[in-house]
Amino acid sequence: MSSSDNQPLYAAREPIFPRRVKGFYRNLKWWVMAITLGIYYLTPWIRWDRGPNLPDQAVLIDMAHRRFYFFWIEIWPHEFYFVAGLLIMAGLGLFLFTSALGRVWCGYTCPQTVWTDLFILVERWIEGDRNARVRLWNADWSFHKARLRITKWTVWLLISLATGGAWVFYFADAPTLAVSLATFSAPPIAWATIGVLTATTFVFGGFMREQVCNYMCPWPRIQAAMMDPETLTVAYREWRGEPRGKKRIEGAGDCIDCMACVNVCPAGIDIREGQQMECITCALCIDACDDVMERIGKPRGLIDYLALSDQEEEAKGKPAKKLWQHVFRFRTILYTTMWAAIGVGLVFALFIRADIEMTVAPVRNPTYVTLSDGTVRNIYDIRLLNKNGEDRAFHLSLTSDEILRIELEGTSERSIVVPANETFLQRVYVSARPIDPASTIDRTDLRFWVEDLESGERAHKDAIFNGRPEQ
């Protein structure tokens, strides 16, 4: 029996203490963190004037009225295809960036990465850099250790609480909900949501960290299907770095085995061992290695963004391809084309949609009725949607090749008032008078029209008139 057969199926997490690093990619991650967290925390507080009868929150998911507001855009439940289209675009965008630059989403903008970076920053401020944190971890419990841990956990908890609190502000008017939370009069669902998100942020960002990426997220396993030898990703130029070693001897590679790339890695891996599922392409190892190369007088780029195909060519002494040759290839162009086509389609659909909409549902039981004077009547339920921010009067009419009469239930007029941003159900009777010329047609096409009496905008729906008798 081999020694590997005795290894347990589960091993406790080995804590990782990333070292502080400076450089281009670390600065880029700081900027991404600041921008994404700023957007997340501040967006619910942005105001947008939509009129007297509409909410003035720029971004709002109004579950009570089943609507989504995004600045000047208002999405109704029957327009969910806009949300579906955005989700498809997000998926294609993820495929595109992964094909071009590897797991760049995971390394820079994934919420798990952003909040973990923030938690590590707090940890470093309170407990010190890597060596200090390692010593504290291995030290016995004392008042000093307990004080630092409690301080760190308290700050983590406050960040987690702000994270859960910011999320619920997207589903209600932020100032109003903030007051109700402060006075402990908020609905239970708000407290439950804040509690769940606070707990998950605290645990995922503070304690699980890379385990969320390795065991809970499916993307590390899917990424292999998106990448190929032309994908630019973080890699080690083995042909240049090997053989590595601390002693500078004739014929040795540029790598001095200083472990700087490993010590800064938030996933705790050694990039010199090749592509690994745990690598999130954060590029911090590039900054660490470049700093070491500069100090020992060697060229930068021992660890760099490069394609596997380039590494093979460079090892043979041939020049690598240009950056654009890796980025612009069939796969990425295909994803870009699909992504753009869906985006253009959504924008087109957004601008051509009407401010009024109607649906027509024939009452099928019975299909038609014959009145005492021989009049044949069909009944329809017409649902009108007024997307304007004020009440509007709408006029209903019909057109048909046959002579048909329209009547509205509950009124002798053909106009009705639909409240602002609401739907209105109106029952309509359509009759064929017995004095009409003889006909053998028992199905007649007709078109219902609705006109906004203020703006003059019109909409229509086609329907069928059933049961026209022979005369």
Secondary structure, DSSP 8 states (H G I E B T S, - for coil): --GGGGS-S-------------SHHHHHHHHHHHHHHHHHHHGGG-B----TTS--BSEEEETTTTEEEETTEEE-GGGTHHHHHHHHHHHHHHHHHHHHHSSHHHHHT-HHHHHHHHHHHHHHHHH-SHHHHHHHHHS---HHHHHHHHHHHHHHHHHHHHHHHHHHGGGS-HHHHHHHHHTT-S-HHHHHHHHHHHHHHHHIIIIITHHIIIII-SHHHHHHHH--TT--EEEE-HHHH-S--SS--TT--S-----HHHHT-TT---GGG---TT-----HHHHHHHHHHHHTT--S-SEEEE-HHHHHHHHTT-----HHHHHSSHHHHHHHHHHHHHHHHHHHHHHH--SEEEEEEE--SSS-EE-TTS-EEEEEEEEEEE-SSS-EEEEEEEEESS--EEEETT-SSSEEEE-TTEEEEEEEEEEE-TTS------EEEEEEEEEETTT--EEEEEEEEE-----
